[in-house]
Amino acid sequence: MVKHIVCWKLTEAAKARQAELAADLGARFHALLGVVEGLTAIELGENYNGGEFDLALLCEFTSREAERGYQNHPAHLAIKSIVHENTCGRACVDYEL
């Protein structure tokens, strides 16, 4: 199993509509279940504890190959463009269990 964790810092404009953006992105990411092969779980949440990052994404994959497939999947790339329009910082951790 592979876990993929991404944290994003929103732009000032995006922070003004953070809850709406988080709900929209959460629904879009959740819709990838059953579409991206090897993606077994996905969730997006808002950080309520302060700090540098505003949103966090957690994905679980069956393998590293599945995670690589997700990165290039057209459905993921469509969401990624929305994320890029609304963020100004990112941190990512991938690990295998």
KAZI-V61497 format. One line per field, one symbol per residue. ss: DSSP state (H for helix, E for strand, L for the rest). phi: phi as a letter, one per 20 degrees, with the letter a starting at -180 (. if undefined). psi: psi as a letter, one per 20 degrees, with the letter a starting at -180 (. if undefined). Layout:
# KAZI-V61497
ss=???
phi=???
psi=???
This chain:
# KAZI-V61497
ss=LEEEEEEEEELHHHHLLHHHHHHHHHHHHHLLLLLLLLEEEEEEEELLLLLLLLEEEEEEELLHHHHHHHHHLHHHHHHHHHHHHHEEEEEEEEEEL
phi=.ddcccdcdefgffffcgfffffffgfffffffndefnedbbbcbefddmnfddcccccccfafffffffgdfgfffffgffgffdccabcbccbdd
psi=qppopppqpqrgghhhkggggggghgggghiipigopiohqpqprppjjaahqhqqppqpqhrhgghhhghjphhghghhhgghhjqjqqqqppqp.
